[in-house]
């Protein structure tokens, strides 16, 4: 089921269970990520065209958390950096990065661990501390090899040249400039009070695409 259809299905379920007793029995609604482009936006709602081509309109709460995604380079990653590496598994047991997020120091430890990632089929996400950095094997000329350690273990991640590397910074105070039609976003959405609602947003400025 696509993210948009999942939200629609969740909305229908929520709409059918609005009695007080049903509300008490309900588990928290799951969240989904909508990746795409803002088509329309106003002070109370936003319409996003998902990368699949589907369109969803979401409630825009006044307190929606907004973060701006900005590009970095491999040189910005150091030993002891806390990163999130989106990747795909390789036959030799390593992970081949397709993007790397460098967390601000204040966000160190966020989501630490190794898990599936919904960006692509078989995708993985490793949120961990960079233990070592070295040149990648000859099979990936010009790349870097990162050993990422987390509480339960470690992963070796190969970062090919040209892999998007980004960080984020608070953007809630600059929403008027960031949350505009045409902006490329990743929206974490959830059914709240029976309506699909934007909870958090990662957004790129001036057409930059968050590779997350």
Secondary structure, DSSP 8 states (H G I E B T S, - for coil): --HHHHHHHHHHHHHT--SHHHHHH------EEEEEEEEEE-SSEEEEEETTS-EEEEEEEEEEEEEEEEE--GGG--TT-EEEEEEEE-TTS-EEEEEEEE--GGGTTTT-EEEE-TTSTTEEEEEEEEEEEEE--GGGTT-EEEEEEETTEEEEEEE-TT-EEEEEEE-GGGHHHHS-TT-EEEEEEEEETTEEEEEEEEEEGGG-----
